Amino acid sequence: MSEVQSNLTKKRRSAVSIMGSLIGLVKPLLHIMIAAIILGTAGYLCAIFLTILAGQVIVHGILTGEMGAAIATETTDVALSAQTVGITVRNLWLINTPVKTIIIIMIIIAVLRGILHYAEQYCNHFIAFKLLAIIRHKVFAALRKLCPAKLEGRDKGNLISIITTDIELLEVFYAHTISPIAIATLTALIMIVFIGRYHWMAGLLALAAYLIVGVAIPVWNGRRGSQMGMEFRTNFGELNSFVLDSLRGLDETIQYGQGESRKEQMSQRSGNLAKMQRSLSKQEGSQRSFTNMVILLASFGMLALTIWLYGRGELGFEGILTCTIAMMGSFGPVVALSSLSNNLNQTLASGERVLSLLEEKPMVEEIPVDVKDDSVNISENLLGGKSDIFSGAETKNVTFAYENEVILDNYSLKLEPGKITGIHGASGSGKSTLLKLLMRFWDVDKGCVSVDGEDVRKILTRHLRDMESYVTQETHLFHDSIANNIAVGNPGASREEIMEAAKKASIHDFIMKLPKGYDTEVGELGDTLSGGEKQRIGIARAFLHDSPLILMDEPTSNLDSLNEGIILKSLREASEKKTVVLVSHRKSTMNIADTVFEMKDGRIS
């Protein structure tokens, strides 16, 4: 298993560490996040105090009745106990405020609650979707840096899962996790102070209840489900890979009667995933039940505590009613935190997979255009890639291995400018590896690879690519028109230049016979074309790129003799101003080479 693959299937860091790294991405939008927290806190306080004010209306009626009775009988000291007098003095504003005014205030608060909640959600989702776009950009940039060395043989389905579902799940974190944590903390602190002003013991009980529901339960639930969340995301990615693989191999599956076998494997994988989902759902159900139980105990506990304090003369009737209502109505923000842990395990697992990919170090560090290093060659020769001054390429005493498998051992080869150099040899002898080293897809273990007289490790990567055209054994076609697929070699090329490159690759006549000519869509992965047609489009790209160094890996393996002859003739004509490296196992292809080297076990002859 590759290092990248291992990183994506194993949880390596704590939930706090993952959340900290994800929160770090919010910096450009911090002002909007602060606004969301303020709006959310204000919205929750509106909802809580709406019920508290309703209780105050009841208190208003009771106090007004008591005060009126006391005044009417002129026996205030007899009719009102010390507790009642205390309540009356504290809530004199309630007595002097008409019920109608209080109700109007409640209506305003209710409307504000809706407006504030909408504004908070708008801010959170704006941040979430903006950050998802930023993360996708970072992920694609990371993949480009890792490619091709770190991505060869990688599980494409798992990569698709990261780019799509894993990143999408982060929306839950940014829209429904960061600000809810801050909102719950602020709201809880305000409510603890509010309840505590009646009695410190009531405030202490509120603090304990908030900590249990908003901290202890989520931490407990997160710990017991974190590994399962990571396993679920990994298995989900593997199922994606299996489905993708099955679709691509559908013809072979039908041909060899493997349909039932693939169906059974898919059912088994889906069943395992469903079983894990059920386990996660059971954990979610038990967590919700436990949370609700704690909320009920805390609410009745507050009622019992305030009644006890009332009996001791330390709290009035208003305190019983207000503290109990405040306790019951203020669990919304912390319950939201408790519920987060249900989906947070999968969200953090997705975050871990995305962060692992973003933090992965490439095996070959590219040299960007804006580098400030005197050791990097940015001469006019390399900037322009001018063929009339191109001095060829060379490998000196190169040793290279894929992990522990040595492919090239003390290998040296000089590629003369204006010549076609043929490299012949059996599969696995290192022919393709040599071309990848010239492209600097990999770095050598020992020795030096130079292009135009400079070590490839000191040439700006973009300029190195400008000087080289590389035709691989398998040509990848994008789901686009033939013209646009050829234009990959030179995005600014005109239609005439594209057609000229196609003629050199012996594909022009075939294209012109198609209903839409060069505007014909090639389908997904070029499925509408044969292997030879795809290969010729790849060769047309190389001709269109018009670089001084042309590297061709088995360019005629899927072609008939006629098309092979046309392409080789074009190569011969182009080689007067180009340096061509032709790798092939075909003897007929080697006939146009000026020099042919035989490769065997990483050595040349």
C-alpha positions, 0 to 999 in steps of 0.5 A, spaced: 500 500 500 502 506 498 504 512 503 498 516 500 493 510 500 495 508 507 494 515 510 487 515 507 485 509 510 488 510 517 486 515 522 492 519 524 490 525 529 485 527 534 479 530 532 481 537 535 487 537 531 483 536 525 478 541 527 484 546 528 486 545 521 480 545 518 478 552 522 485 555 519 482 555 512 477 560 515 482 565 516 480 569 509 472 569 511 473 570 519 469 577 519 463 573 516 464 567 521 464 572 527 458 575 524 454 569 524 456 567 531 454 574 533 447 573 529 446 566 532 447 568 539 442 573 539 437 569 535 438 563 540 437 568 546 431 571 543 428 564 543 430 563 550 427 570 553 421 569 549 419 563 554 422 567 559 418 573 558 412 569 558 413 566 565 414 573 567 407 575 564 405 570 569 409 573 575 406 580 573 399 577 574 401 574 581 405 580 583 400 585 581 395 581 585 399 581 591 401 588 591 393 590 590 391 586 596 396 588 600 395 596 599 387 594 599 388 591 606 393 596 608 397 590 612 403 590 607 407 587 613 402 582 614 400 580 607 407 580 604 412 575 607 419 578 607 420 573 600 414 577 597 417 584 598 423 582 595 420 579 589 416 586 589 422 590 589 426 587 584 420 586 579 417 593 580 418 595 573 414 588 571 408 591 575 409 598 572 409 595 565 402 593 562 401 586 560 400 589 553 407 592 552 410 585 554 406 581 549 408 587 544 416 586 546 415 578 545 412 579 538 418 583 536 423 578 539 419 572 535 420 576 529 427 578 530 429 570 532 426 568 525 431 574 522 437 573 526 436 565 524 436 566 517 442 571 517 446 566 521 444 561 516 446 565 510 453 567 513 454 560 515 452 557 508 456 562 504 462 561 508 461 553 507 460 553 499 466 559 499 471 554 502 468 548 499 470 551 492 477 553 495 478 546 498 477 543 491 482 548 488 487 546 493 485 538 492 486 539 485 493 543 486 495 537 490 493 532 486 497 535 480 503 536 484 503 529 486 502 526 479 505 522 476 510 519 481 505 519 487 499 517 483 501 511 479 497 505 481 492 509 485 485 507 487 481 512 482 475 511 486 477 513 492 480 519 489 473 521 486 470 519 493 475 525 496 474 530 491 466 529 491 463 526 497 468 527 502 469 535 500 461 535 500 461 533 507 465 538 510 459 543 508 457 540 515 463 542 519 463 549 516 456 551 516 453 547 522 459 546 526 464 551 527 459 557 529 454 552 533 460 551 538 462 558 539 454 560 539 453 555 544 459 557 548 457 564 548 449 563 550 451 558 555 455 563 559 450 568 558 444 564 561 449 561 567 450 569 569 442 570 568 440 564 572 446 565 577 443 572 579 437 569 582 442 564 586 449 561 585 447 554 586 442 555 580 447 558 576 452 552 578 447 547 576 446 550 569 453 550 568 454 542 570 448 541 565 451 545 559 457 541 560 454 534 560 450 536 554 454 540 550 461 537 552 461 530 555 456 527 551 459 529 544 466 527 547 464 520 549 460 519 543 466 522 538 471 517 541 466 511 541 465 512 533 471 516 530 474 509 528 468 507 525 467 513 521 473 513 518 472 506 516 465 507 513 468 513 509 474 508 507 469 503 505 465 508 501 471 510 497 472 503 495 465 501 493 466 507 489 472 504 486 469 497 485 463 500 481 467 504 477 472 498 475 465 494 474 463 499 469 469 500 465 470 492 465 463 491 463 464 488 456 469 483 459 464 481 465 459 479 460 464 476 455 466 471 460 460 470 464 462 474 471 456 478 471 453 474 477 460 474 481 461 481 480 453 482 482 455 478 489 461 482 490 457 488 490 452 486 494 457 484 499 460 490 499 454 494 500 451 490 505 458 491 509 457 498 508 449 498 510 451 494 517 456 499 518 451 505 517 446 501 522 451 501 527 452 508 526 445 509 527 444 505 533 450 510 536 446 516 534 440 513 537 443 512 544 446 518 544 440 522 543 436 518 548 442 519 553 442 527 551 434 527 552 435 524 559 440 529 561 436 535 559 429 532 563 434 531 569 437 538 569 430 541 568 427 537 574 433 538 578 432 546 577 425 545 579 427 541 585 433 546 587 429 552 586 423 550 590 428 547 596 431 554 596 424 557 596 423 553 602 429 556 605 427 563 604 433 564 599 429 565 593 422 568 591 417 565 587 419 569 581 426 565 581 423 558 581 419 560 575 424 564 571 430 559 573 426 553 571 423 556 564 430 558 563 433 552 564 428 548 560 428 553 554 436 554 553 438 547 551 437 548 544 445 551 542 448 545 547 443 540 544 446 542 537 453 541 539 451 534 542 447 532 535 453 534 532 457 528 534 453 524 530 455 526 523 461 529 526 465 522 526 464 522 518 465 529 517 472 529 521 474 522 517 472 526 511 476 532 513 482 527 515 482 524 508 482 531 505 488 534 510 492 528 509 492 529 501 493 536 502 499 535 506 502 529 502 509 531 500 510 530 492 516 525 490 518 530 485 518 538 487 516 542 481 520 548 480 515 554 479 516 560 475 516 565 480 522 561 484 528 566 486 534 561 486 540 563 482 541 555 481 535 555 477 537 556 470 532 561 466 536 563 460 533 565 454 535 558 451 530 555 456 525 560 456 524 560 449 525 552 447 528 554 441 530 548 436 535 551 433 540 552 439 537 545 442 543 541 444 540 534 446 539 530 452 543 526 456 543 521 462 550 520 466 551 514 470 544 514 472 541 509 477 534 509 479 529 504 483 522 503 484 522 502 492 527 496 492 526 494 485 532 497 481 530 499 474 536 503 471 543 501 474 549 506 472 546 508 466 549 513 461 546 515 454 547 521 450 541 523 445 544 527 439 540 533 437 537 533 430 537 525 430 532 519 432 535 515 437 531 508 437 531 504 444 529 497 443 528 492 449 523 487 452 518 489 457 520 491 464 527 493 461 527 500 463 525 503 456 519 507 459 522 509 465 528 512 462 523 517 458 519 519 465 526 521 468 527 525 462 520 528 463 522 529 470 516 525 473 521 521 477 528 524 480 534 519 479 537 516 485 544 517 483 547 520 477 544 526 472 539 527 467 540 533 463 536 537 457 539 542 453 546 542 457 542 543 464 540 538 470 533 537 469 532 538 477 535 546 475 530 547 470 523 551 471 518 545 470 514 549 465 520 550 461 522 543 461 515 541 459 515 546 453 521 543 451 519 536 451 513 532 447 511 525 450 507 520 447 505 515 452 503 507 451 496 509 453 493 515 450 488 519 455 482 522 451 478 527 455 470 527 454 470 533 448 471 534 441 477 531 437 479 538 435 480 540 443 483 533 444 489 535 439 489 542 442 491 539 449 498 539 446 498 547 444 491 550 447 492 556 443 493 553 436 489 555 430 484 550 427 489 549 421 495 548 426 491 542 429 489 539 422 496 540 420 498 536 426 493 531 425 495 530 417 502 528 420 499 523 425 495 520 419 489 521 423 486 527 418 483 523 413 479 519 418 477 525 422 474 528 415 469 522 414 466 523 421 459 527 421 462 533 425 469 532 423 474 535 428 468 537 432 466 530 433 465 528 441 470 522 442 465 520 448 468 518 455 475 516 455 475 516 448 470 510 447 468 511 441 475 510 438 479 504 436 486 504 440 489 506 434 485 512 433 486 514 440 494 513 439 494 517 433 491 523 436 496 522 442 501 523 436 498 529 433 498 532 440 506 531 440 506 534 433 502 540 435 506 541 441 512 542 437 518 542 442 525 540 440 525 534 444 520 528 442 519 522 446 515 517 444 513 510 448 511 505 443 507 510 438 506 505 433 504 499 437 496 499 435 497 501 428 497 497 422 503 498 417 500 503 412 499 508 418 506 506 421 509 508 415 506 515 414 507 517 422 515 514 421 515 519 415 513 525 419 518 523 424 523 523 419 522 529 416 521 533 423 527 530 426 532 535 422 530 540 427 528 535 433 531 530 437 527 524 437 527 518 442 523 512 439 522 507 444 519 500 441 519 493 441 518 493 433 524 492 429 520 495 423 519 502 428 527 502 429 528 502 421 528 510 421 532 511 427 539 513 426 542 510 432 539 504 436 540 502 443 538 495 446 536 495 453 536 489 458 536 489 465 537 496 466 543 497 462 544 499 454 548 496 449 
